[in-house]
Structure formats: C-alpha cells, structure tokens
Amino acid sequence: MVFTPVAPSQSLTTIQGEPAVPLDNMPASWHRIVTGDWMSEPKVYTALAQVFLAKHQQGNVLFCERPETAHLKAAYCEGNGQLAYEAVAHYGDAFLPESYPHFGQIRAAIESDQTIEQTPERLAHIRALGVIGEFAHQQALEQFTLDVGIALPFNEYLTDYRELTSEILGHKMFTYRGQDIFLDFDNVKVLPEAAGLVQWRKVQRSQLKERRKQTFVVLMFGHRDLSFLLFNGGRPPQGEPSSTERLGYQQLLKAVAQDLPCNSDDPFLYDALINNAARVVFPNRPTKGYALAERRAKATAYYWELVKYRLNEWLASVSVPNYEVLISGGTATQLRDDLEDYFEDRSTFCTVNWLDKLQDEVATNLELESDIEQLRFCDCYGGAKWLALKFQKLAAGRRDGE
C-alpha cells in the first residue's frame, strides 16, 4: 500500500470546525462511500474518516502538543500517519457493499440456485444472521451490542462450532431487509443440542444445593432423529458413544403409512396421530376414513424395538456407575410407558428425569399451551437461561476489573 500523507504545508479542509483531509486525498473507496446509497449515513462516516486521518497525519493529538514530546511530532506523523492511512483504506474497503454479506442477496441466491453447495456450518451462519436481522428489524435497531447463543445438532457441533464462532464474531455489519445493521458482540457461545437441558438441570441442582458434578445422558427424540448424548461430569460430549441416528418420529410415521394412500410426511396423517384421532381422512378421498388404533399400536411396537436395540448399544458404552437420564422431545411421550419400564430395570445405575418442571417453566414464561411446542422449546429455553446467567457473571467480572 502506498502512503500518501498530506504535507504540513498543504491546506486542509474543515468539517464542523475540525481539520480534515480533503476528499481528493482520501483512498478511492471513500469516494464511492460518500455518494453511495447502501449505508444509512455515508457522509457522516466519510467525514469521521477525513478528520481521523488529518489528526494523525498532522500530529494534531495531545501527545504531540506536550512540550516534552514536541520533538517527536515529525516521527509521529510519519509512523502513525502511515498507519492511520492504512486503517482508513482498510475500513473503506470493508464498507464497500461487495465486502460484507447482503442477507437478501444470499437468500435469493440460495433459493434460485439449487446447485449451490450449502454446508451445515454455512447454513447455520445464515440462519443466525437471519435471527439477528429480524430482531434488529422488529426493534428498529441499526447498531447494538449483543450476546449470542447458538445450538447445533451434535454432528455439526463436533465439526463446525469453532468455525461458526469465528464467522459470527467476524461480522461487524450486514444488510437485512435493506437496512444496514452494525454489530458488536460481547459473547458468542455455540453449544451442542441438549446442552440447554443439561445446563438448566445444573442450575436447578445448584439452587437445590445438590452435588454439583453429575453425569447426564440425554435422549433427544426429534421428528427425524434420535440423539444419544453423554455429558460426562456435565461437560459437552466430544465423540462416541454420543451420536445421532435417523430414529425420530418419522420412523413411526413410515410404519403407520405402509398400507395407507399417503407418504409418511403427509400432514393429515401427522395431525391425526398427534391428536390421537381414531381415524384419518385424506382430502383426495373425503368419504373414506382409515382406522388408526391398530396401525398405531403395531407401528409403536415396531418403533420401540428399533429404539430399544439402539439404547442397549449406547448404554453399554457408558462407563459411569451413576448418571441421570434426561428425556426430551415430543416423540418421547409416545414411548413414555416403554421408556419408564426400560429404565426401571436399570435403576441401579441411573435415575430418569422427564424435565416436567422445565416444561412447566417454558409453558409459563413463553405462554405456550401446546405440549409439543413446550417440548420443542425446552432445550432452547434452558440454554438461553443458562447463557443469560453466565454472561451476566462475565459482565460483572469485567466491571469489577475496571
């Protein structure tokens, strides 16, 4: 980069009474910025850059005005003046629209080009920006400081959490719904799924003054997946035996739908099963109903055998003598009797917690009436509550250190 300082003999311009480098002597990026329409106040940013550069190139700072350092002014102007020019050039390039993400363009590109390879980390990154952008939009915020917590599926957490954390911290601004959003992060924490359940339980145990160090096995029954996650000593899982299998509620749906005129993802079938309907009716056959009681019973028995076989393998790998099993997910309620009988035979080694108190807390604080919605939000809610407590302590520690 070529340093082109304004010589002391050259005239400066003034902006609001402050000496400033003329726009003609600024890096080329600022010529675009001052006339651009992609930033909310381009002239203000340009003016700040002009004044900043003038102060350092001309030595108009308190350090150089002190009698004992006056002889260092020329060296200051040469050294810090060059650094200031490089800084202004760097941020000028960073402010250009092609240098930072335009959320609308990213979304449009994904929607229009299905050949674009979207890694889980990239999609998580885009989703996180989307949530932040929507929050800023609803709260009418252009610039703010925030703490961010992100929960990733276990397999993605193992491979992507460091890169995702770095990507999020690197975003100081982006565009959402045509609005420039400027960010400053205090804390960014990426957690694996189920960490919210564990951390909520750890907070609860601490409040009850129970022994802090506890190993947890979490069973997350989702729509597509079943996750087995071992938090040894309460620490996040780092590999086997923790894993995720395609053993979610969809397996039960597939078994029910075998002889029905629908696919396993049919919304009418799903709605009928969730609401324990006696039969299901499809819109293409409105006069014919299909009984569900026997189908549901056989499918549930088949599904339980699949789950039990995998549980036997997973639990055989747990070498901790005493642990607590946390069970979550709407699908788990379909197997509650089977799961309680299963763990009753293993009560010597573990206790089972269905997290009913967490569900009650979610229902009250988030005003959710549906059991399914309450269960879906338990992990997120527990993680958010724990992170809020953790970030408050970090902020208090920083204040005490000042």
N, C-alpha and C positions, 0 to 999 in steps of 0.2 A: 504494500500500500504506500502511495506517495503522500508525504506530509506537505501540505500547502498552507502554512500559517499566514496569518495577516501580520505584516510587519508593523512595529510600533508607529512608524511614520505614516502608515496608511490610515485613512479615516475609517471610522466605524459608523454604523448607523445606530440609532437608539430605538428601543421598544419600551414603551411605558417608562421612559426616563432611565432605562438601563442600557449600557453599552452592549451592542450585539454585532456579530459578524454579518456582513451583507449577504443576502440570499445567493448572490452570484458566486460567492466564495465558499458556499456550503457544498457538501457531497451531492452528487447528482440525484440520489434518492429523495432528498428533501425538496427538490424542485417538483417532483411528482406528488409528494405528500401534500404540499401546501395547496395544490389545486385539485387534489383528489376528492372523491365523494364516498370512499369506503370507511372513513373514520369519522367519529362524531364531531371532533373539533380539531381538524388538521392544522389550522393556523396557530392554535394555541401550542400544540406540540412542536411545530416548527419554530415558533418564537422562543420556546424554552431551550431548544437545541442551539439556536443562534446566540442566546445570552450565555448559556453554559460554555460554549466554545470560546466566546470572547473573553470571559473571565480567566480561563486557563491559558489561552494563548497570549494574553496581555499581562498576565500576573496580577489581575485585579482581585486578589484574595487577601484575607487578613494576614496570612503567613508572610507574604511579601511586603506588607506595609509596616511590619515591625522593624525598628532601627537595627536590631541585632541580626536580622536576616535580609536586609535590603541588598546586600552584595550577592545574594543567591538568586535574585529575581531573574536574571538572564538565563541561568541554568534551569530554573523552574519553568520558565516559558518554553525553553527548548524541549525539556523532558516531558513535563505534564501537558504542554501544549500538543505534543505529538500524540500522547496517549488519549487526550481529550478528542482530538480529531478522529482517531481510530474508533473511539467509543461512539461518537456521533455517526460515523459512517456505518458502524455495525448495527446500531439501533435503527438507523434509517432504512437499511436493507431489510431488517426484521419487520418493520412496519409495513412494508410493501405487501399488497394483498396476496401475491403468489408465495409469500414466505410463511404464512400461518394458515391453519385449517379454516376453510369456509364450510360450516356444517351442512348447509343446504346443498352445496355442490357435491360434498362427499355422499350424502344420502341419495341425491339424484343419480350419481354415477353408479352406486350400488344397485339402485332399482332398475336402471336402464341396461346395465351390462352384467348379465348373469355369469359371464366367463371370468370376472374378476375374482381372484382367489382371496377370500377373506379368512384370515387366521382367527382362531378364538381370541387371541390377545388383541388383534386389531378391532374385532367386533366389540369386545369389552371396553376398549378405549373409546370407541364411537358412542356406545351406549352411555358411558359415564359422562362424556361431554354433553350428550343429549339431555340427561337428567339435570346437569348443572345449568345448561342453557335454558331449559324450561323453568327451573326455579328462578333464574335471573329474570326471565320474561314475565313470570307471574308477579314477582316482587318489584318489577320496574327498576332493576339494578343494572348499572353499567360497569361498576368497579366495586369489588368487595373481597374480603378475606374469608376463607372458609377452611373447615376441616372436612376431609373426605374419607369415607369408609366404603370399601368395595368387597363384595363376597363373590368368589369364583367357584365354579364346580371343581371338585377335588382334582381331577386330572389336569385341568387348566391351571389350577393353583401351583401344582408341582413344577410346571414348565414355564409359566408366564408371569408370576407375581412380581418378580424383580423388574422385568422389562416394563410391565404395565405401570408399576410405581414410578419408574423413571420417566415414562411417557407423560403421565399425568402431571408430575412436578414440572416438566418442561414446558407446559402450556401456560403461558402468561396471558394469552388472549386468543379469542376465536370469534367467529361470527355465527349468530343464531337468530333466525327469522329476520335477517337484515340488520341486526343490532350488534355492534362491536361490544364484546364482553371482556373485561380486563380482570385477571385473577391474581390473587396472592394466597398461597397455601401455607397454613400453619402446620398442618399434619395431614399425611396421606397414609392410610393403612389398608393393605389388601389382605383379606382373610379367606381361608377355605370355607366352603359350605359347612354348616353345622357349628362353626366357631361361635356364632351368636348364641346358640343354645347352651354351649358349654360355658361361655363367659357369663351368661345370665345366671346359670346354676352356680357358678363360682361366687358371684356377687351374693346370691341368696345364702349360700353356705357361710360366707364371711359374716353376713348380717346375723345369722343364727349361731355364730361363733363355733362352727363345726371345724373339724380338722381340715386345713387348707389344701394340702396336697392330696389329690384324688385322681384316679384314672377313670376316664369315661370312654364307653363305647357308644357311638351314636349310630342309630339306624334311621336313615332318611328315606322314607317311601315317597317317591315322586310319581308324576304321571308316566314318565318314560323310564326313569332309572331308580335303582335301589342302591344306596351308598352305605358302606360299612366303614366307619371312621374311628380309628383308635387314637384318643388323646391321652397318651401315656404321661401320667403325672400332671395332666391338664394342658400339656404342650401340644401345638398343632401337629397333625400327622405328617410324616416325611416320606412315606412309602408303604410298602407291604407291612402288615396284611391289609391296610386300608386300600379300598378300591371301589369302583363304581361298575355296576352291571346293568344291562338292559332288562331289569326285572321290576319295572314300575307297573302302575295300574294298567298300562296298555296291554300287558300280557294277559290280564284277566279279561279285558275287553275282547282280545283276539279269540280267547276260548269261548266266550259267550256268543260272539258273532259268527262262529263257524257255520251254522246252518241257517243264518238269517240273511235276508236280502240287503245287506249293508256291509260297509267296511268297519274295521274296528274303531276308526276315528269318527264314526257317524255321530253328530251332536244329539240326535234324538235318542239313540241308544245310551249315550253317556248320561243324558239328563234323566232318563228313566231309571237307570241303575243308581245314580247318586241319590235320587229321591225315593228309592225303594218301591218303585211302581210295580204293580202286579203284572203289567204287560207293556209292550212298546208298540206304537203305531207309527208308520212311516208315511210321509206326505204323498209318495207315489202309489201307496196302497192304503188309502184312508179308511176303507171299510174292513180291513183285516188287522187284527191285533195278535201279537205274538207273546205267549206266556213267558214270564221271566223267572219264576221261582225255582223251577228245576234247573234251568240253564244256569242261573246264578249259583246255585248250590254246587253243581258239578264243576263249574269254572273256578269257583273259590277253592274247592278242594284240590283241584289240579294246580292252581296258582300257589297255594300254600305248600304243596310238596316241592315245587321249584324253589321257593324261598327257604324252606327248612333245610333242603340239601345244601344250599349255599351258606346258610347260617352255621351249619355244622362244620363246614370247612373253615370259615372265618374264625369262629370262636375257638377252634382247636389251635389256632396260631397265637392266641392271647396268652402270654406267659405271666400275667399279673394275677395274684391269688384273689384279690378283692377289687371289684370295679363296679361302677354304676352304669346301667344301660339307659340311655335317653332315647325315647322313641318319638318320632315326629313324622308328620305328613298325613294327608287325608286318607291315603290308601291304607295306612296302618289301622285305621278304625275298622276297616273291613275284615281285618285279621286279628282283632283285639283278643278274642277268646283263645284263638290258637296260640298267639304270642304269649299270653299270660300262662297258659298251660306249659308251653315250651320252657319258659324261664323259671317256672316253679320247680321244675326238675333240676335246675341249675342254681337254686337259691343259696347253695353253699358257697358259690363263687361270686355271685353278683346280686344286686338289687335292681329293680326296674322302676323307672320314673317316666310317666306319661306326660309330664310337664303340664298338668292341668292348671296349676297356678299361673304359669306363664301364659297359657291360652286365655285365662280369665283376665289377666292384666292387659293383654292385647285387645280383647273384646271391649274392655272399659275405656282404655286410653285412646284407641283408634276408632272406637264406636262402630265396631263390626259385628253384625248379627249372625252372619253365616259361619257355621263351624269350619267349613272348608276355607273360607277367606282368613279366618283367625289362624288356622294351622299354617296356611301359606305365609303369613307374615311373622310367625314366631321367630324364625331364625334371623330375619332382617331386624325385627324389633329388639331382640336380645342383643344383637351385635351393636345396634345404634345406641342402646342404653349404656352398654359397657364402654364403647368408644367415647361417649359424652363424658363419662366419669373419668376415663383415662386422660382425655385431652384437657379437662379442667385441671387435673393434677399437674400436667405438664405446664400449662399456662401459669398456674400458681407458683410452680417452681422457678419459671423464668422471671416472674415478677419479684420473687424473693431474692433472686440473684442479682437484680439490677441495683 
